[in-house]
Amino acid sequence: MKGNSIMNEQTKNIVSHVNSLIAKRALIEARKKDAELRVNVARKLQGDIDVVQSTIQYVAARVQSDFGNFISTLVTKAIHHVFPHKRKDNFIVTFRENRGKTECELNIVTEKGAAAHPFHCSGGGVWDVSAFALLCSCLVLEQPAKSRFLFLDEPFKNLHGWQKRKRAIEMLGNTCKTLGIGAIIVHQADDGEDEKSGLDSLLSDPRNKVYLVEQPEYERSIVKQIV
């Protein structure tokens, strides 16, 4: 009788242990199903995220391309106008990824494919023209029409020779007029340059005001309105 009692006790323990394992298995299966459901939902969300990311990347690439083309065209035209001998050169804006950030490279590319930063071209004159055109293009992209205004002090001071200065003033007037930019520009003419300064291109537009500032003696200036 004592032996049967021991066996019954052992049987009860085994049954209890088995029932415990069955309960744990059921719990694990329930958790597994819940995990599988979560994985499926996560996969679907990841798919949606991938689609959105691809769309954003496509739109960003198009915006970068349009942005770069707009700037490249504007600066290239400005350079061609001021430097006729560079009519086969092109200003190129290139975007590239570096350390998780988008960087912008600016280069002037010759007909033969040689590239150089505008800083290193023609002793600074090309950079003056490029910088002005870049400033105008960024102003158009960032500001509404009524808020586009520039105040520049001798933007072409590194240009040498009245021909380049004349063409630069003509380019300046055409650019501001085309893009709807208001501006106050201080321009210093070299001796004997007045008649060759390119101001006639500005005088032809009644909306422009041109003033001549002369300094006949130290700390004494005379301002004359030309138009």
C-alpha positions as CSV (number, residue, x, y, z in Angstrom):
1,M,0.0,0.0,0.0
2,K,2.8,2.3,0.8
3,G,4.4,1.6,-2.6
4,N,1.2,2.4,-4.4
5,S,0.9,5.7,-2.5
6,I,4.4,6.7,-3.5
7,M,3.6,5.9,-7.2
8,N,0.4,7.9,-7.1
9,E,2.3,10.8,-5.7
10,Q,4.9,10.6,-8.4
11,T,2.2,10.3,-11.1
12,K,0.5,13.4,-9.8
13,N,3.8,15.2,-9.9
14,I,4.5,14.1,-13.5
15,V,1.0,15.0,-14.6
16,S,1.3,18.4,-12.9
17,H,4.7,19.0,-14.5
18,V,3.2,18.0,-17.9
19,N,0.3,20.3,-17.5
20,S,2.7,23.1,-16.6
21,L,4.7,22.4,-19.7
22,I,1.5,22.3,-21.8
23,A,0.5,25.7,-20.4
24,K,3.9,27.1,-21.1
25,R,3.8,25.8,-24.6
26,A,0.4,27.4,-25.2
27,L,1.7,30.7,-23.8
28,I,4.8,30.4,-26.1
29,E,2.6,29.6,-29.1
30,A,0.4,32.6,-28.3
31,R,3.4,34.9,-28.0
32,K,4.8,33.4,-31.2
33,K,1.6,34.2,-33.1
34,D,1.6,37.7,-31.7
35,A,5.2,38.1,-32.7
36,E,4.5,36.8,-36.2
37,L,1.6,39.3,-36.5
38,R,3.9,42.1,-35.3
39,V,6.5,41.1,-37.9
40,N,4.0,41.1,-40.7
41,V,2.7,44.5,-39.7
42,A,6.3,45.8,-39.4
43,R,7.2,44.4,-42.8
44,K,4.1,46.1,-44.3
45,L,5.1,49.4,-42.6
46,Q,8.7,48.9,-43.8
47,G,7.4,48.5,-47.3
48,D,5.4,51.7,-47.0
49,I,8.4,53.5,-45.6
50,D,10.6,52.2,-48.5
51,V,8.0,53.5,-51.0
52,V,7.9,56.9,-49.2
53,Q,11.7,57.1,-48.9
54,S,12.1,56.2,-52.6
55,T,9.5,58.9,-53.5
56,I,11.3,61.5,-51.3
57,Q,14.7,60.6,-52.8
58,Y,13.3,60.9,-56.3
59,V,11.7,64.3,-55.6
60,A,14.9,65.4,-53.8
61,A,17.0,64.4,-56.8
62,R,14.6,66.2,-59.2
63,V,14.7,69.3,-57.0
64,Q,18.5,69.2,-56.8
65,S,18.7,68.7,-60.6
66,D,16.3,71.6,-61.3
67,F,18.1,73.8,-58.7
68,G,21.5,73.0,-60.1
69,N,20.4,73.5,-63.7
70,F,18.8,76.9,-62.9
71,I,22.0,78.1,-61.1
72,S,24.3,76.7,-63.7
73,T,22.4,78.3,-66.6
74,L,22.2,81.7,-64.9
75,V,25.9,81.8,-63.9
76,T,27.1,80.5,-67.3
77,K,25.1,83.2,-69.1
78,A,26.7,85.9,-66.9
79,I,30.2,84.6,-67.5
80,H,29.6,84.4,-71.2
81,H,28.3,87.9,-71.3
82,V,31.3,89.4,-69.5
83,F,34.0,87.1,-70.9
84,P,33.2,86.4,-74.6
85,H,36.3,84.3,-74.9
86,K,34.9,81.8,-72.4
87,R,31.7,81.1,-74.4
88,K,32.6,77.5,-74.6
89,D,33.0,77.2,-70.8
90,N,30.2,76.2,-68.5
91,F,29.5,76.7,-64.9
92,I,28.5,73.4,-63.4
93,V,26.8,72.7,-60.0
94,T,27.3,69.1,-58.8
95,F,25.7,67.5,-55.7
96,R,27.3,64.6,-53.9
97,E,26.8,62.7,-50.7
98,N,29.5,62.9,-48.1
99,R,29.3,61.6,-44.5
100,G,25.5,61.6,-44.6
101,K,25.3,65.1,-45.9
102,T,24.7,66.6,-49.3
103,E,27.6,68.8,-50.5
104,C,27.6,71.1,-53.5
105,E,30.6,71.5,-55.8
106,L,31.0,74.5,-58.1
107,N,33.2,74.3,-61.1
108,I,33.9,76.0,-64.4
109,V,34.3,73.3,-67.1
110,T,36.1,74.0,-70.3
111,E,35.2,72.6,-73.7
112,K,37.9,70.0,-73.3
113,G,36.5,68.9,-69.9
114,A,39.0,70.5,-67.6
115,A,37.4,71.7,-64.4
116,A,38.4,74.5,-62.0
117,H,36.8,76.3,-59.1
118,P,35.9,79.9,-60.1
119,F,38.2,81.1,-57.3
120,H,41.1,80.0,-59.4
121,C,40.0,81.6,-62.7
122,S,41.4,84.8,-64.2
123,G,42.7,86.4,-61.0
124,G,39.3,86.8,-59.3
125,G,37.3,88.5,-62.1
126,V,35.4,85.4,-63.0
127,W,34.7,84.8,-59.4
128,D,33.2,88.3,-59.0
129,V,30.8,87.6,-61.9
130,S,30.0,84.1,-60.6
131,A,29.4,85.3,-57.1
132,F,27.0,88.0,-58.3
133,A,25.0,85.5,-60.4
134,L,25.0,83.0,-57.6
135,L,23.7,85.6,-55.2
136,C,20.9,86.5,-57.6
137,S,19.9,82.9,-58.2
138,C,19.7,82.1,-54.5
139,L,17.7,85.3,-53.9
140,V,15.2,84.2,-56.5
141,L,14.9,80.7,-55.0
142,E,14.6,82.0,-51.4
143,Q,12.6,85.2,-51.6
144,P,9.2,86.1,-53.1
145,A,9.3,88.7,-55.9
146,K,8.6,91.7,-53.8
147,S,11.4,90.9,-51.3
148,R,14.2,90.5,-53.8
149,F,16.7,93.3,-53.1
150,L,20.4,93.6,-53.1
151,F,22.8,96.2,-51.8
152,L,26.3,95.7,-53.3
153,D,29.5,97.7,-52.9
154,E,31.7,97.4,-56.0
155,P,30.7,93.8,-56.9
156,F,33.1,93.8,-59.9
157,K,36.1,95.5,-58.3
158,N,38.4,92.7,-59.5
159,L,37.5,93.1,-63.1
160,H,40.2,94.9,-65.1
161,G,39.6,97.0,-68.2
162,W,36.6,99.1,-69.3
163,Q,35.3,96.5,-71.7
164,K,34.8,93.9,-69.0
165,R,33.4,96.5,-66.6
166,K,31.0,97.7,-69.3
167,R,29.8,94.2,-70.0
168,A,29.5,93.4,-66.3
169,I,27.2,96.5,-65.8
170,E,25.1,95.4,-68.8
171,M,24.9,91.9,-67.4
172,L,23.9,93.2,-64.0
173,G,21.1,95.3,-65.4
174,N,19.8,92.5,-67.6
175,T,19.9,90.0,-64.7
176,C,18.1,92.2,-62.2
177,K,15.5,93.2,-64.8
178,T,14.8,89.6,-65.8
179,L,14.7,88.2,-62.3
180,G,12.7,91.1,-60.8
181,I,15.5,92.1,-58.4
182,G,15.7,95.6,-56.9
183,A,19.2,96.7,-56.1
184,I,21.4,99.5,-55.0
185,I,24.8,99.1,-56.6
186,V,28.0,101.1,-55.9
187,H,30.3,101.0,-58.9
188,Q,33.6,102.8,-59.2
189,A,34.6,103.9,-62.7
190,D,38.2,104.3,-63.7
191,D,39.5,107.6,-64.9
192,G,38.2,108.2,-68.4
193,E,35.8,105.3,-68.1
194,D,32.6,107.3,-67.7
195,E,31.5,107.2,-71.3
196,K,32.4,103.5,-71.5
197,S,31.0,102.3,-68.2
198,G,27.9,100.6,-69.6
199,L,25.6,102.9,-67.7
200,D,23.7,103.6,-70.9
201,S,22.2,100.2,-70.6
202,L,20.7,101.2,-67.3
203,L,19.8,104.7,-68.4
204,S,17.5,103.3,-71.1
205,D,15.1,101.9,-68.4
206,P,13.1,104.7,-66.8
207,R,12.7,102.6,-63.6
208,N,16.4,102.9,-62.9
209,K,18.1,105.8,-61.1
210,V,21.7,106.5,-61.7
211,Y,23.8,108.9,-59.5
212,L,27.3,110.2,-60.1
213,V,29.3,110.8,-57.0
214,E,32.4,112.9,-57.4
215,Q,35.0,113.8,-54.8
216,P,36.7,117.0,-55.9
217,E,38.6,117.3,-52.7
218,Y,39.3,115.5,-49.4
219,E,36.1,114.8,-47.4
220,R,33.9,116.6,-49.9
221,S,31.6,114.8,-52.3
222,I,29.2,116.0,-55.0
223,V,26.2,113.9,-55.9
224,K,24.6,114.4,-59.3
225,Q,21.6,112.5,-60.5
226,I,22.2,111.4,-64.1
227,V,18.7,110.2,-64.6
